[in-house]
């Protein structure tokens, strides 16, 4: 049985996929895992590969969901992207694509929701 947080998270990812597909993205995979790393959505659009973090909350939200993509989460997203780029799944994709790090924020209020897409939400800094 799923808890409320898992249900909201799954529903948020479903809505995020719908939005991205409406915007011309092709969803490559969802909930891609490598060890302890997870990427919510990996999509492809003509301008490159998109690593997408989805943050979903139920109303009333005290803080905006997208602010929860802090430095620690960004570091994990970049590490996940590196792992994906070195994986077998990556081999089926075009070789020289730019990689973008995006965030989708979803706030649910019963059956209604507000969704925001933040393309290129951050540019990673490599140490």
N, C-alpha and C positions, 0 to 999 in steps of 0.2 A: 504494500500500500504506500502510495506517495504522500508526503507531507505537503502542506499548503505552499511552502516555499518552492518545492520541486514542481508543483502544478503551475504556479505562476511563472517560474523560469521556463518551463516547456512551452507554455502558451506564448510567452514573450518571444521565444526563439521561432515559433511557428509564424507569428505576425511579422517578425523581422525578415524571415525568408520570403514571405509574400511581398513585403515592401521592396526588398532587393530585386526580386524577380520582376516586379512591375517596373523597376528602374533599369532593366536590361541585364541584370546579373544572372549568371548561371551558377547555381549552387553546386559546388564540387563535393563538399561533405559537411556534416554537422557533428559536433561533439567529437572532433578528431583528438585522439589521445596518443601521447608518447610518454610513458612512465607517469609521473605526477603532473605533467603538463596537459592542458586541454584548450582547444580552440573551439569556440562556440560554432562559428560558421566560417567556412572558407569558400569564397566565391570568385568567379572569373568574369571580368568585363573587358571590353576592348582595350582599356588603358592599363590593365594589369591584374594581379592577384590581390584579393582583398581578404585580410585577416580581420574578422569581425567579432567584437565582444558585445554581448547583449546583456543589458542591465534592466531587470524588470522589478517593479515594486507595485504594491497595492496602495490605492489612495486611502487616507491622505499621506502623501510622501513628505517626510520632514526635509529631506534633501533631494536634490535632483539626482536621478539614478546615474547619469553620466559622470558625476563627480566621484563616484565610487571606483572609477578606473584611475587609481592612484599610481604612484611610481612603482610600487611593488607589483601591481597587476600589469603595468606596461612592460616591466622586465620579463615577467612570465609570458606575456604575449609574444615578445621578441624571441625568447628562447623557444617557444612552441613553433613559431614561424621558421626558425633555423632548422629545427628538427623536421618539420614538414618538407622544407626545401631539400633536405638530404634523404628523404624517404622514397620508397618505391612508388607511392601514389603520385609523387611529383613528376616522375619520369614520363607520364602520359600527357603532361602539359607542355605548352611552348617553352623553349629553353630560356629565352632572355626577356623575362617580364619584370616590370617594376612591381614592388610589393608595397601595399598600402595598409595602414592600420586604422580601422574604422570602429565607431561605437554606435550602437543603436540603443536608445533609451525608450522603455515602454512603462507607462503608468496605467494600471488597471483600476477602474472604478465600476465594479460589478461587471456587466457584459460590455461596457464601453471602455475605451482606452485612448490614450494619447501616445503617439509614437514619433520619435525624432531620430533622424539619421545624421550622424556627424562623420562625413567622409574625411579621410586623412586627419583623424582626430589628434594624432601626434606623429612626430617624426623621431624614430629611435636614435639615440646617441649610443654609439658602440664604444665600450671601454677597451 
